[in-house]
Amino acid sequence: MNFTVVNKNVSVDNVRIIGVSSSSLFLVGDADTITLSSAFDTPPESLIIGPFVPLSPE
């Protein structure tokens, strides 16, 4: 996949993250390369997929 990005000025005043999933990426700013990977060493029948767990408020 070829993806062209034209960078402009970025201004972030506030970020509030309520929860994250098991596979997440949060990025503000520039990145030349992003590589994400995941591996499970657990048998599929023992994997429990449940609801998202919210982050505790500060």
N, C-alpha and C positions, 0 to 999 in steps of 0.2 A: 504494500500500500504506500503510495506517495502522498504526503500531506504537507501543504505549504502554509506557514504561519507568518503573518505580518504583525510584528510586535508594536504595540502602542503603549502609552503610559498606563500603568495600573496603580490604582489607589484603593486600598482595602482599609476600611475604618474598623470593622468589627466582624468577627467570625464566631458563630455559635454552632457547635456540633452536638446534636442531641444523642446520636448513637452511631455505631459503625457496624458494618456487616463483617462476615468472616473474610472477605476479600475486598479491601478498600484502598483507595488512593486519594489523598487530599493534597493539592498542589496549588500554590500561589507563586507565580513568578515564571522564570524560564527554565527549560530543561532541554538539553541536547538529545538525550536518549532516556527512555523509560522502559525498563524491562521488569515485568512482573511474572512470578512463577509460584506454583503451589504444589505440594506433594503430601500425600497421606500415606502413613505406614500402618494404618488401622484397617482391618477388614471392613468392607462396605456395610455388612449387616450390623456392625457395632456403632456406626456413625449415627448420631442423633442430631437431627436438624430441627431446631426450635425457633421460637420468636426472637427477634432482636432484643438485646439487653441494653437499655439506655445507660448512658454515662451518668454518674452521680453528679448532681448540681454542686457547684462550689459555694 
